[in-house]
Amino acid sequence: MSARTFKLIGAAGAAALTVGVLAAPATAAPITVNYSCFNGALTIPITMDLGTLPAKLVAGQSVKKTISGGNVHLDQNAVGVALGQGWDAVSGTNVAKTQTPYSLKIPKTTLPAPGNSLDIPATGAFTIKPTKAGTYKVKAGDSNADIQGWNGSTKANDIPLDCVAPTDGSNVFGTIAVSKDASKTTTKASYNAKKHVATGTATVAGAKFKLAGTGKVKFTLKKGSKTVKSITASLKKGKASAAFKSVKAKGSYTITAAFKGDAGLKGSSGKASFKVK
C-alpha cells in the first residue's frame, strides 16, 4: 500500500499546505522525499509507503497497486490561505510519470471555518515496470501537482506545481532483481514482382510480458541455401524492416530476421519465405 505526505513551504510568507496519504500497515518503512518545486522556491517533503516490494521481476512485467485509505490533510495555516483566496472548496491531483509512476486524486471538498484543519480521503495507484535486467531501484521521481480552488460550482484559480525529486538517494524505496524476458521475433516476407523488391519485416517483443525490443535486427536473404545479402535495420517501437532490391532470379527464397537481444530481452530469430516465379 502507499502513504504519502505533502508539505508545501512557500516563500514570502506563504503558509504550509500538508497533504498526506495514509494507507494500511505495510512491512516496508516509508521514506520522506524532499521535493524541490518552483525552481527551488518551494520545498515539499513527501512521505511515501509502498509496502512490500517484490523481490524479483522480469523485464516488462508490470506491478500495479491501488492506494486505498488515502487521506489529504490540510493544516490550519493551509486552510486559512485557501480561505484567504476566496475559496470555499479545494480539489487536485498529484502525478509522477518517472521511475515509479503514481497518480493521486484529491476530490472536491468543502473547506471548514478558519482555525480548523481538514482531512480529505484520496485515491490513486502506483506502477512498477522495469524495462531492463539488473538491479532496479524503486524511486519517487519528479512529479506534477495541481491544486484547484473553488467558489461554489465555479473553478477559481489553479496552482500547478512542477516538483523535482532529490538525487542524493533519499527518494529510493528499495531494489528489485530484474531478469531478462525471452523474446519472440515475428517475421514476414513480401515480394513486389514489378519492382523486383523483397521486403522483410520483424516485430520483436518479450515472449511473456510483451516488452518492445530495442536495438537492431539483421535480415538475411537466401535463395535456397545460398546467402544473397544481409541488411541490418534499427528497431522502432519493436518493429524493423529491410528491402532487398534487384531480386529477379526465379526460385524459393527465405528472409531470416535475427535479434541478438537488448537490455531487457534475450535474443531470438524468425524466418519467412516467398517465391519468385
C-alpha positions as CSV (number, residue, x, y, z in Angstrom):
1,M,0.0,0.0,0.0
2,S,1.1,3.6,-0.2
3,A,1.3,6.5,2.2
4,R,2.3,10.0,1.1
5,T,2.6,13.3,3.0
6,F,2.9,16.5,1.1
7,K,4.1,19.7,3.0
8,L,4.3,22.8,0.9
9,I,6.5,25.5,2.3
10,G,6.2,28.7,0.3
11,A,8.4,31.8,0.2
12,A,7.4,35.4,1.1
13,G,5.1,34.4,4.0
14,A,3.1,31.7,2.1
15,A,1.6,29.2,4.6
16,A,2.2,25.5,4.8
17,L,0.0,23.0,3.0
18,T,0.2,19.4,4.1
19,V,-1.2,16.6,2.0
20,G,-1.0,13.1,3.5
21,V,-1.9,9.8,2.1
22,L,-2.4,7.2,4.7
23,A,-2.7,3.5,4.0
24,A,-2.9,0.2,5.7
25,P,0.2,-1.0,7.6
26,A,3.0,-2.3,5.3
27,T,6.1,-4.3,6.0
28,A,8.4,-1.8,4.4
29,A,9.1,1.5,6.2
30,P,8.0,4.7,4.5
31,I,10.5,7.3,3.2
32,T,10.4,11.1,3.1
33,V,11.3,12.7,-0.2
34,N,12.1,16.4,-0.2
35,Y,10.8,17.7,-3.5
36,S,12.1,21.0,-4.9
37,C,9.3,23.0,-6.6
38,F,9.0,26.4,-8.3
39,N,12.8,26.3,-9.1
40,G,13.7,25.7,-5.5
41,A,11.4,28.4,-4.0
42,L,9.1,25.7,-2.6
43,T,10.1,22.5,-0.7
44,I,7.7,19.6,-0.5
45,P,8.6,16.8,1.9
46,I,6.6,13.8,0.8
47,T,6.4,10.7,2.9
48,M,5.5,7.6,0.9
49,D,5.0,3.9,1.9
50,L,4.8,1.4,-0.9
51,G,4.5,-1.6,1.3
52,T,6.3,-4.8,0.4
53,L,8.2,-4.7,-2.8
54,P,8.5,-7.9,-5.0
55,A,12.0,-9.5,-4.7
56,K,12.2,-10.4,-8.4
57,L,10.6,-9.3,-11.6
58,V,11.1,-9.9,-15.3
59,A,11.8,-7.0,-17.7
60,G,8.4,-5.7,-19.0
61,Q,6.5,-7.1,-16.0
62,S,4.1,-4.6,-14.5
63,V,3.0,-4.4,-10.9
64,K,0.2,-2.1,-10.1
65,K,-1.2,-1.4,-6.6
66,T,-4.2,0.7,-5.5
67,I,-3.7,3.4,-3.0
68,S,-6.5,2.6,-0.5
69,G,-7.4,4.6,2.6
70,G,-5.7,7.7,1.2
71,N,-6.0,10.9,3.1
72,V,-5.2,14.5,2.2
73,H,-4.5,16.7,5.3
74,L,-4.7,20.5,5.1
75,D,-3.4,22.1,8.3
76,Q,-4.9,25.2,9.8
77,N,-2.5,27.6,8.0
78,A,-3.2,25.9,4.6
79,V,-7.0,26.2,5.2
80,G,-6.5,29.9,6.2
81,V,-4.5,30.6,3.0
82,A,-7.2,28.8,0.8
83,L,-10.0,30.8,2.5
84,G,-8.0,33.9,2.1
85,Q,-8.0,33.3,-1.7
86,G,-11.8,33.4,-1.6
87,W,-12.1,29.6,-2.0
88,D,-14.8,27.6,-0.3
89,A,-13.6,24.2,-1.6
90,V,-10.4,22.5,-3.0
91,S,-9.5,19.6,-5.2
92,G,-6.5,18.4,-7.0
93,T,-4.1,15.8,-8.4
94,N,-0.5,14.7,-7.9
95,V,1.1,12.7,-10.7
96,A,4.6,11.3,-11.2
97,K,5.5,9.8,-14.6
98,T,9.1,8.8,-14.0
99,Q,10.7,6.0,-12.1
100,T,7.8,4.5,-10.1
101,P,4.8,6.3,-11.7
102,Y,1.9,7.1,-9.5
103,S,-1.3,9.1,-9.7
104,L,-3.3,10.6,-6.7
105,K,-6.7,12.2,-7.0
106,I,-7.9,14.7,-4.4
107,P,-11.7,15.0,-4.6
108,K,-13.5,18.3,-4.3
109,T,-14.1,19.0,-0.6
110,T,-15.6,21.9,1.2
111,L,-13.2,23.9,3.4
112,P,-14.0,24.3,7.1
113,A,-14.2,27.6,9.1
114,P,-10.9,29.4,9.9
115,G,-8.8,27.8,12.6
116,N,-9.7,24.3,11.6
117,S,-7.7,21.6,9.7
118,L,-9.2,19.3,7.0
119,D,-8.7,15.7,6.1
120,I,-9.8,14.7,2.6
121,P,-10.0,11.0,1.5
122,A,-7.9,10.4,-1.7
123,T,-7.5,7.6,-4.1
124,G,-4.9,6.6,-6.6
125,A,-2.4,4.0,-7.8
126,F,1.3,3.4,-8.5
127,T,3.0,1.2,-11.0
128,I,6.4,-0.6,-11.1
129,K,7.6,-1.7,-14.5
130,P,11.3,-2.3,-15.1
131,T,12.5,-2.4,-18.7
132,K,16.0,-3.9,-18.3
133,A,17.7,-6.6,-16.4
134,G,19.8,-5.9,-13.4
135,T,19.1,-4.1,-10.1
136,Y,16.1,-1.8,-10.4
137,K,15.9,1.0,-7.9
138,V,12.3,1.8,-7.0
139,K,12.4,5.6,-6.8
140,A,10.0,8.5,-6.3
141,G,10.6,10.6,-9.4
142,D,9.7,14.1,-10.5
143,S,6.0,14.9,-10.0
144,N,3.4,17.4,-11.2
145,A,0.8,18.5,-8.6
146,D,-2.2,20.6,-9.3
147,I,-4.3,22.3,-6.6
148,Q,-7.7,23.7,-7.7
149,G,-9.7,26.2,-5.8
150,W,-13.5,26.5,-6.0
151,N,-16.1,29.2,-5.4
152,G,-19.3,27.2,-5.2
153,S,-19.6,25.4,-8.5
154,T,-17.2,27.7,-10.3
155,K,-13.5,26.9,-10.6
156,A,-11.2,29.6,-9.2
157,N,-7.5,30.0,-9.8
158,D,-5.5,26.8,-10.3
159,I,-2.0,26.3,-8.9
160,P,0.3,23.9,-10.8
161,L,3.4,22.6,-9.0
162,D,6.3,21.1,-11.0
163,C,8.5,19.3,-8.5
164,V,11.9,17.8,-8.8
165,A,13.0,14.7,-6.8
166,P,16.3,14.8,-4.9
167,T,19.3,13.0,-6.4
168,D,21.0,12.0,-3.1
169,G,19.3,8.6,-2.9
170,S,16.7,9.7,-0.3
171,N,14.0,9.0,-2.8
172,V,14.8,5.3,-3.1
173,F,12.3,2.8,-1.6
174,G,14.3,-0.3,-2.3
175,T,15.7,-2.5,-5.1
176,I,14.3,-5.4,-7.2
177,A,16.3,-8.0,-9.0
178,V,15.2,-8.0,-12.7
179,S,15.9,-10.7,-15.2
180,K,15.6,-10.7,-19.0
181,D,12.4,-12.0,-20.7
182,A,12.7,-14.4,-23.6
183,S,11.9,-12.7,-26.9
184,K,9.9,-13.6,-29.9
185,T,10.7,-12.3,-33.4
186,T,7.8,-12.5,-35.7
187,T,8.9,-12.3,-39.3
188,K,7.1,-11.7,-42.6
189,A,8.3,-11.5,-46.2
190,S,6.7,-10.0,-49.2
191,Y,7.8,-9.6,-52.9
192,N,6.9,-6.9,-55.4
193,A,7.3,-8.6,-58.8
194,K,7.0,-5.3,-60.7
195,K,9.8,-3.6,-58.8
196,H,11.8,-6.8,-58.1
197,V,12.0,-5.9,-54.4
198,A,11.7,-8.3,-51.5
199,T,10.8,-6.9,-48.1
200,G,11.3,-8.5,-44.7
201,T,9.6,-7.1,-41.6
202,A,10.2,-8.1,-38.0
203,T,8.3,-7.4,-34.8
204,V,10.3,-8.1,-31.6
205,A,8.6,-8.4,-28.2
206,G,9.0,-10.1,-24.9
207,A,7.6,-13.6,-25.0
208,K,5.8,-13.3,-21.7
209,F,5.4,-9.6,-20.9
210,K,5.4,-8.1,-24.4
211,L,8.2,-5.5,-23.8
212,A,9.1,-4.0,-27.2
213,G,12.5,-4.9,-28.5
214,T,15.2,-2.2,-29.0
215,G,18.5,-2.2,-30.9
216,K,19.0,-3.8,-34.3
217,V,17.8,-6.7,-36.3
218,K,19.9,-8.5,-39.0
219,F,17.9,-9.5,-42.1
220,T,19.4,-12.2,-44.3
221,L,18.0,-13.1,-47.7
222,K,18.8,-16.6,-49.0
223,K,17.9,-18.3,-52.3
224,G,17.8,-21.9,-51.2
225,S,20.8,-22.4,-49.0
226,K,22.8,-19.6,-50.6
227,T,23.1,-16.2,-48.9
228,V,22.2,-13.4,-51.3
229,K,22.6,-10.4,-49.0
230,S,22.2,-9.2,-45.4
231,I,20.9,-5.9,-44.1
232,T,20.9,-4.6,-40.5
233,A,18.0,-2.3,-39.5
234,S,17.1,-0.5,-36.3
235,L,14.0,-1.3,-34.3
236,K,11.5,1.4,-33.8
237,K,8.7,0.6,-31.2
238,G,9.7,-3.0,-31.6
239,K,9.5,-3.1,-35.4
240,A,12.1,-3.1,-38.2
241,S,12.1,-3.8,-41.9
242,A,14.6,-4.2,-44.8
243,A,14.1,-4.0,-48.6
244,F,16.2,-6.2,-50.9
245,K,16.4,-4.8,-54.4
246,S,17.0,-6.5,-57.8
247,V,15.6,-9.8,-56.7
248,K,14.9,-11.3,-60.1
249,A,16.1,-14.9,-60.3
250,K,13.3,-17.4,-60.1
251,G,13.1,-19.8,-57.2
252,S,12.3,-20.1,-53.5
253,Y,13.7,-17.5,-51.0
254,T,13.8,-17.0,-47.3
255,I,14.3,-14.0,-45.1
256,T,15.6,-14.6,-41.6
257,A,15.4,-11.8,-39.0
258,A,17.9,-12.2,-36.2
259,F,17.6,-10.2,-32.9
260,K,20.7,-10.5,-30.6
261,G,18.9,-9.2,-27.6
262,D,18.9,-6.0,-25.6
263,A,19.0,-4.8,-22.0
264,G,15.6,-6.4,-21.2
265,L,15.2,-9.2,-23.7
266,K,17.1,-12.3,-24.8
267,G,17.8,-12.9,-28.5
268,S,15.6,-14.7,-31.0
269,S,15.0,-15.1,-34.7
270,G,12.3,-15.7,-37.2
271,K,12.0,-16.8,-40.8
272,A,9.6,-16.2,-43.6
273,S,9.6,-17.4,-47.2
274,F,8.4,-16.3,-50.7
275,K,8.8,-17.3,-54.3
276,V,9.9,-15.6,-57.5
277,K,8.0,-17.0,-60.4
